Amino acid sequence: MTDPLTARLAATVHAARTARGLSAVALAEASGVSRAMIGKIERGDVQPTAALLAKLSAALGLTLSELIARAEGDERRLARAAEQPVWTDPETGYRRRSVSPAAGRPLELVEVELPPGVEVPLVAGTYAFLHQQIWVLAGHLRFHEGAQVHELAAGDCLQLGPAADCVFVNPGPVVCRYLVALVKRAG
């Protein structure tokens, strides 16, 4: 049985794809996600991972937060803590909370909890159209930005450079919490 958020994500991905006039094959080519997996996601047969949703949202010209906010159907200007959308990657336990109100664009704030020992890779195309900063709130984050590795402790803030494949790693024994502030680039 599909949980409500998975069902809404399925409908949202399908609606965004069709609104852009993309076939499942075209979205597969643009995102690097197989047509079969896109079909499973759009039917609500699987709960997609963070990496899959990031690839699909980028190919659809959306941020991951926008995709999740659309699935939540929330356009309020106030985002109460208890009502902020939370999504957990079923594979890694990576948890992301959309702090910003859905109507608060262009700035988005996303709080992430990365369990100990977890790695979350993202390809460059998933955030090429974004300006991002990462502010570590607690724990230790090892951030691979292409060939460069940044070791970030609580209080450290990193502005991301040009789009490159990246990996978020929690090498520590406790949950790493960080805030991602992002804005879509003009153009």
C-alpha positions in Angstrom: 0.0 0.0 0.0 1.3 3.4 -1.0 1.7 6.0 1.8 0.0 9.4 1.2 3.2 11.4 0.5 4.5 8.7 -2.0 1.2 8.9 -3.8 1.3 12.7 -3.9 4.9 12.6 -5.1 3.9 10.2 -7.8 1.1 12.5 -9.1 3.4 15.6 -8.8 6.2 14.0 -10.8 3.7 12.9 -13.5 2.0 16.4 -13.6 5.4 18.2 -13.8 6.6 15.9 -16.6 3.4 16.3 -18.7 3.2 20.0 -18.0 6.6 20.3 -19.7 5.5 18.1 -22.6 8.0 15.4 -21.7 7.5 11.7 -22.4 8.8 9.3 -19.8 11.6 8.5 -22.3 12.6 12.2 -22.6 12.6 12.6 -18.8 14.7 9.4 -18.5 17.3 10.8 -20.9 17.3 14.3 -19.2 17.6 12.9 -15.7 19.6 9.7 -16.0 16.8 7.8 -14.3 15.5 4.8 -16.2 12.1 4.9 -17.9 11.1 1.8 -15.9 11.9 3.6 -12.5 10.1 6.7 -13.6 7.0 4.6 -14.3 7.3 3.0 -10.9 7.7 6.4 -9.2 4.7 7.9 -11.1 2.5 4.9 -10.2 3.5 5.2 -6.6 5.0 1.6 -6.6 8.2 2.8 -5.0 9.3 5.5 -2.6 12.1 7.2 -4.4 15.5 7.9 -2.8 16.9 11.4 -2.3 19.3 10.9 -5.2 16.5 9.8 -7.6 14.2 12.7 -6.6 17.1 15.2 -7.0 17.8 13.9 -10.5 14.1 14.1 -11.5 13.5 17.5 -10.0 16.6 19.0 -11.7 15.5 17.6 -15.1 12.0 19.1 -14.5 13.6 22.5 -13.6 12.5 22.3 -10.0 14.4 22.2 -6.7 13.8 19.2 -4.6 12.0 21.4 -2.1 9.7 22.7 -4.8 8.9 19.2 -5.9 8.1 18.1 -2.3 6.1 21.3 -1.6 4.0 20.7 -4.7 3.4 17.2 -3.5 2.3 18.7 -0.1 0.1 21.2 -1.9 1.1 24.0 0.5 1.2 27.7 -0.6 1.1 29.3 2.9 3.6 32.1 3.8 4.0 30.7 7.4 5.6 27.3 7.9 4.9 26.2 11.5 7.6 23.7 12.7 5.0 21.0 13.3 3.6 21.4 9.8 6.9 21.6 7.8 7.2 18.8 5.2 9.6 16.1 6.3 10.9 13.5 3.8 13.1 10.5 4.7 15.1 8.6 2.2 14.0 5.0 2.6 17.5 3.7 1.7 19.8 5.8 3.9 17.6 7.4 6.6 18.7 10.9 5.3 16.0 13.2 6.5 15.2 16.6 5.0 12.7 19.2 6.4 11.6 22.1 4.2 11.9 24.9 6.7 10.8 27.7 4.3 7.1 28.3 3.5 6.2 26.9 0.1 5.2 30.5 -1.0 8.6 31.9 0.2 10.5 31.5 -3.1 13.1 32.3 -4.4 14.9 31.6 -1.1 14.6 28.1 0.3 15.9 26.8 3.6 16.2 23.0 4.1 17.3 21.3 7.3 19.0 18.0 6.8 19.8 15.2 9.3 22.4 12.8 8.0 22.8 9.6 10.1 26.2 8.4 11.1 28.1 6.6 8.4 25.7 7.6 5.6 26.8 8.9 2.2 24.4 10.7 -0.2 25.8 11.3 -3.7 24.3 13.9 -6.0 25.3 14.5 -9.6 26.2 18.0 -10.7 23.1 18.4 -12.9 20.8 18.2 -9.8 21.9 21.6 -8.6 23.5 23.3 -11.5 20.8 26.0 -11.6 21.1 26.8 -7.9 23.3 29.0 -5.6 23.7 27.1 -2.3 25.3 27.5 1.0 25.6 24.8 3.7 25.7 25.7 7.4 26.5 22.9 9.8 24.4 23.0 12.9 25.7 19.9 14.7 28.1 17.1 14.1 30.6 16.7 11.3 30.0 16.9 7.6 32.5 15.7 5.0 31.4 17.3 1.7 33.0 16.1 -1.5 32.6 18.8 -4.2 34.2 17.3 -7.3 37.8 16.5 -6.3 37.8 18.9 -3.4 36.9 17.6 0.1 35.6 20.0 2.8 35.6 19.0 6.4 32.9 21.0 8.1 32.2 21.2 11.9 29.3 22.9 13.8 29.1 26.6 12.9 31.0 26.2 9.6 29.3 27.6 6.4 30.4 26.6 2.9 29.3 28.4 -0.3 29.2 25.9 -3.1 31.3 26.5 -6.2 30.5 25.6 -9.8 28.3 22.6 -10.2 30.3 19.3 -9.7 29.3 15.8 -8.6 29.2 15.9 -4.8 28.8 13.5 -1.9 27.5 14.4 1.6 29.2 12.1 4.2 28.7 11.8 7.9 31.9 10.3 9.1 31.1 10.8 12.8 29.3 8.8 15.4 26.3 11.1 15.8 23.7 12.6 13.5 25.0 15.5 11.4 22.5 18.4 11.1 22.9 21.1 8.6 21.0 23.8 6.9 21.0 24.3 3.1 20.1 27.8 1.9 19.4 27.9 -1.8 18.3 30.3 -4.5 17.7 29.6 -8.2 20.2 31.2 -10.4 18.8 33.8 -12.9 18.7 32.7 -16.5 
